[in-house]
C-alpha cells in the first residue's frame, strides 16, 4: 500500500482534510498511518477516491514504478 502520509504531503492535506474528502474519520486515518489498523476494502475505496486514484493504485506500494 502506498504511504498515505506521503500522499497527504503531496496534496498539502492534513489528516482532517482527508477525513472530509473521504468520509473516513480522522482517528481511523491516523490509526492506518501509524500501522495500528489495516484498512478494509471499503476504506481503501474511499481513500483512493479522495486522492483521485483507483483502489489498485493506492494498493500499489511501488507507486506505479517498475520494480
C-alpha positions in Angstrom: 0.0 0.0 0.0 1.2 3.5 -0.8 2.3 5.7 2.1 -0.8 7.7 3.0 1.3 10.3 4.8 3.3 10.9 1.6 0.1 11.2 -0.4 -1.2 13.8 2.1 2.0 15.7 1.9 1.9 15.7 -1.9 -1.6 17.2 -1.8 -0.8 19.6 1.0 -3.6 18.0 3.0 -4.0 17.3 6.7 -5.5 14.1 8.0 -8.6 16.1 8.8 -8.9 17.3 5.2 -8.5 13.6 4.0 -11.3 12.8 6.5 -13.5 15.4 5.0 -12.7 14.4 1.4 -13.1 10.6 2.1 -15.8 10.3 4.8 -13.4 8.3 6.9 -12.8 9.5 10.4 -9.5 11.3 11.2 -8.9 8.9 14.0 -9.2 5.9 11.7 -6.9 7.5 9.2 -4.4 8.2 11.9 -4.5 4.6 13.1 -3.9 3.4 9.5 -0.9 5.7 9.1 0.6 4.5 12.4 0.1 0.9 11.3 -2.3 0.1 14.1 -5.2 -0.8 11.8 -5.4 -2.3 8.3 -7.9 -0.6 6.1 -10.9 -2.6 4.8 -11.7 -2.7 1.1 -14.4 -0.1 1.7 -11.9 2.3 3.4 -9.4 1.7 0.6 -12.0 2.7 -2.0 -12.9 5.8 0.0 -9.3 6.9 0.4 -8.5 6.2 -3.2 -11.4 8.2 -4.4 -10.4 11.1 -2.2 -6.9 11.0 -3.7 -8.3 10.7 -7.3 -6.9 7.2 -7.7 -8.2 3.8 -8.4 -8.1 1.4 -5.4 -5.5 -0.7 -7.1 -3.2 2.4 -7.5 -3.5 3.1 -3.8 -2.6 -0.6 -3.0 0.4 -0.4 -5.3 3.3 0.0 -2.9 5.7 0.9 -5.8 3.7 4.0 -6.7 3.5 2.7 -10.3 7.2 2.4 -10.7 8.8 -0.7 -12.2 10.4 -2.9 -9.7 
